[in-house]
């Protein structure tokens, strides 16, 4: 759309500002709003400002609107939220500019916004009471709002310019601007229009969003309603038929120069000097079938913007994000016990006794406290427990010899029953949900199912390295007793039925344990850097990145080898393709991962540097937010604290840290060969001359 213009005669000439001063600031704002009618003129006044931003992509003018940690907490809080099934869905490919395609997308966006605001209202504010919001399309010729279906039927499709969430108001059926909670702009193929350097939409779209935001700010400042909408930010959603993002605009409207004869110059000046603008990445909202991806980061950002918009009207929710998110773990445990199980009693053969209730076509919720089964009793694994794994080659028994933790989840050191001398790491997943797979514990899913997939991909691609774990076995758990699994698939009522298992080898001691016991010295740091870098070099040759390097995911292998070596484990968060997201860790994630939620070519190496730094010098800063973590990184690198500390260990580690610092955030690939050679020379000296200290390079 070229620009929004009302074409009103009042925009041409009018009374001088001095003549309006007598009627007060409110009247001046009304006149200013009356003349502020064309987004294209505003766009022309912002050209120089926008070009400056594009020339300086590192500028923080367009920061991200939401903290990733806050988004994750919001995601946990939404676990029990119910979003209405969308009936109308957008075209999978916005390749046509036909009226049919555009009308379908407007209808789909209206449904999406309605489902979003209704689901959030019921989850956080008032479950059971009707939602006080409506959704309608904005007709640019008269700036009135109409339901999409009615506007399209009346031939107004070409004049539609936005879709809004508004307060329901029977006295104003065409909507009021001061009652707009959130506005969505539909612009075809928005993702492909992004600037390659700054990842920003073109000025025409940004200026149009700013134009609407200023109109909303002015309307809110003139409202007579009791709710304080004027004090909060304005969220503008940018959407096409597949992708979307959030533009957040806030600022002190009192600093807007209200010269009614130069409204666009004044508005542009306010944007440049006083507005704070943040924009999220443009991510996928609908999948190729047209269904909304409610659990994905793109949709989550839109929902969070809508949540904050509702907060401006309704105040803080009755159930806070923090309270709902805090129940995340208990909800997971509760789901595992909702299986119509009787008391689980182990007999001498390790068999379980069950109460099989009568079948019924209806779904019935039953509370039977006398027969309540605690989750710890269902899946309690102890040293000496034997688990049987079924894979394509038959059944294999694994006896647990040691229980470990990676800081988040438990895993086990076990031996195969038929090969007692071979030790493996055994990972036990969550029992597959009988209700919905998305309700499984995602951390366990990454640890078992996702890691199994990654290791199989490595094997298929022919990757072989002693610094990468080998997949020894994977499959479903075979539980004791008779399995009542139906022939059509699925699982029976036994708590272990269908639980995924993964066994990898070899085993070793985590670096985190070595650090705690004071056995991770300079020699180990150099060797660890070389071995982890070798693993990264191997997988990078086929485009794989680790994404979760930390002391718990690096082990030292000593059994059955002449020289101990380090191995990179924990590949569940590995990035195989662009859509994959790495793990988020405030101490060990790379700067690019924290900022963008993605990895650059040097991200794993940067995480490796942090791991060596913290493992060698112990004290970790207290980081409680992404902003704090990024600030610590900026300070540490700019003051060369990391390089100086690693230089106390070895000059080669200091030089490696300098090299990684020069690559952070750039697309340039890391030269693994040269650094493996340099590190290998120091390992050679250490192995063949224990008395001699490793020399600098």
Secondary structure, DSSP 4 states (H G I P E B T S, - for coil): ----B---GGGT----HHHHGGG-HHHHHHHHHHH--BHHHHHHHTHHHHHHHHH-TT-SSEE-SS-HHHHHHHHHHGGG---PPPSS---S------HHHHHHHHHHHHHHHHHHHHHHIIIII-TTSPPSEEEEEEETTTTEEE-HHHHHHTT-GGGEEEEEEEE--TT-TT--GGGEEEEEEE-TTTGGGS-TTT----HHHHHHHHHHHHHHHHHHHT--SSS-GGGS-EEEEEE-SSEEEEEEEE--GGGS---TTSHHHHHHHHHHHT-EEEE---EE-B-TTS-B-TTSHHHHHHHHHHHHHHHHHH-S-SS-HHHHHHTHHHHHHHHHH-S------B-TTS-B----PPP-SS------GGG---HHHHS---TT-EEEEEETTEEEEEEEEEEEE-SSSEEEEEEESSSTT-EEEEEE-PPPPSS-GGGS-HHHHIIIIIHHHHHHHHHHTT---TTB-EEEEEEEEE-SS-----TTSS--SSTTTT-EEEEEE---EEHHHHHHTT---HHHHHHHHHHHHHHHHHHHTTT-B----SGGGEEEE-TT-SS-EEEE---TT-B-STT------TTTS-HHHHHHSS--TTHHHHHHHHHHHHHHH-------SHHHHHHHHHHHHHTTHHHHHHHTT-HHHHHHHHHHHHHTTSSPPP-HHHHHHHHHHHHHHHHH-TTSPPPP-
